[in-house]
Amino acid sequence: MPLLRKLAVNANAHPADVVAVKTALCNLGFYIAPDWALFDAIQEFQKANGLNVDGVIEPGGKTQEVLETAGAAVAVDRDDENITLQLR
């Protein structure tokens, strides 16, 4: 689940990154669509995993790394028109 851009409240995130992170957090029970706010879910995930709680996921950063290894791997195929998710 490599991110294309930073995912944060004040960042211009790529839509495919948002979908991939929501899906991964949902699979781990941290995000329940559509009721929970995404950045609250990111902070809860960070807190539960002993990470810096800032609600930010940097491409290649520690939160992304832990999310990928937590059993929530999501394969994302992106192009300009389509986003395809595959749960692994």
Contacts in CASP RR format, 6 or more apart in sequence:
PFRMAT RR
TARGET T0000
AUTHOR 0000-0000-0000
METHOD contacts of the structure
MODEL  1
MPLLRKLAVNANAHPADVVAVKTALCNLGFYIAPDWALFDAIQEFQKANG
LNVDGVIEPGGKTQEVLETAGAAVAVDRDDENITLQLR
1 20 0 8 1.000
1 21 0 8 1.000
1 24 0 8 1.000
1 64 0 8 1.000
1 67 0 8 1.000
1 68 0 8 1.000
1 73 0 8 1.000
1 74 0 8 1.000
1 75 0 8 1.000
1 76 0 8 1.000
2 59 0 8 1.000
2 60 0 8 1.000
2 64 0 8 1.000
3 14 0 8 1.000
3 17 0 8 1.000
3 20 0 8 1.000
3 21 0 8 1.000
3 57 0 8 1.000
3 58 0 8 1.000
3 59 0 8 1.000
3 60 0 8 1.000
3 64 0 8 1.000
4 14 0 8 1.000
4 16 0 8 1.000
4 17 0 8 1.000
4 59 0 8 1.000
4 78 0 8 1.000
5 11 0 8 1.000
5 12 0 8 1.000
5 13 0 8 1.000
5 14 0 8 1.000
5 17 0 8 1.000
5 59 0 8 1.000
6 13 0 8 1.000
6 56 0 8 1.000
6 57 0 8 1.000
6 58 0 8 1.000
6 59 0 8 1.000
7 13 0 8 1.000
7 17 0 8 1.000
7 18 0 8 1.000
7 21 0 8 1.000
7 42 0 8 1.000
7 56 0 8 1.000
7 57 0 8 1.000
8 39 0 8 1.000
8 54 0 8 1.000
8 55 0 8 1.000
8 56 0 8 1.000
8 57 0 8 1.000
9 39 0 8 1.000
9 55 0 8 1.000
11 56 0 8 1.000
14 78 0 8 1.000
15 83 0 8 1.000
16 76 0 8 1.000
16 78 0 8 1.000
16 83 0 8 1.000
18 38 0 8 1.000
19 76 0 8 1.000
19 83 0 8 1.000
19 85 0 8 1.000
20 74 0 8 1.000
20 76 0 8 1.000
20 85 0 8 1.000
21 38 0 8 1.000
21 42 0 8 1.000
21 57 0 8 1.000
21 67 0 8 1.000
22 31 0 8 1.000
22 33 0 8 1.000
22 38 0 8 1.000
22 41 0 8 1.000
23 72 0 8 1.000
23 74 0 8 1.000
23 85 0 8 1.000
23 87 0 8 1.000
24 67 0 8 1.000
24 68 0 8 1.000
24 72 0 8 1.000
24 73 0 8 1.000
24 74 0 8 1.000
25 31 0 8 1.000
25 38 0 8 1.000
25 41 0 8 1.000
25 42 0 8 1.000
25 45 0 8 1.000
25 67 0 8 1.000
25 72 0 8 1.000
26 32 0 8 1.000
26 33 0 8 1.000
27 71 0 8 1.000
27 72 0 8 1.000
27 74 0 8 1.000
27 87 0 8 1.000
28 45 0 8 1.000
28 67 0 8 1.000
28 70 0 8 1.000
28 71 0 8 1.000
28 72 0 8 1.000
30 36 0 8 1.000
30 41 0 8 1.000
30 42 0 8 1.000
30 44 0 8 1.000
30 45 0 8 1.000
30 48 0 8 1.000
31 38 0 8 1.000
31 41 0 8 1.000
39 55 0 8 1.000
42 55 0 8 1.000
42 56 0 8 1.000
42 57 0 8 1.000
42 63 0 8 1.000
43 53 0 8 1.000
43 54 0 8 1.000
43 55 0 8 1.000
45 51 0 8 1.000
45 63 0 8 1.000
45 67 0 8 1.000
46 52 0 8 1.000
46 53 0 8 1.000
46 54 0 8 1.000
46 55 0 8 1.000
46 63 0 8 1.000
47 53 0 8 1.000
49 66 0 8 1.000
49 70 0 8 1.000
51 62 0 8 1.000
51 63 0 8 1.000
51 66 0 8 1.000
52 62 0 8 1.000
52 63 0 8 1.000
55 63 0 8 1.000
56 63 0 8 1.000
57 63 0 8 1.000
57 64 0 8 1.000
57 67 0 8 1.000
58 64 0 8 1.000
73 87 0 8 1.000
73 88 0 8 1.000
74 85 0 8 1.000
74 86 0 8 1.000
74 87 0 8 1.000
74 88 0 8 1.000
75 85 0 8 1.000
75 86 0 8 1.000
75 87 0 8 1.000
75 88 0 8 1.000
76 83 0 8 1.000
76 84 0 8 1.000
76 85 0 8 1.000
76 86 0 8 1.000
77 83 0 8 1.000
77 84 0 8 1.000
77 86 0 8 1.000
END
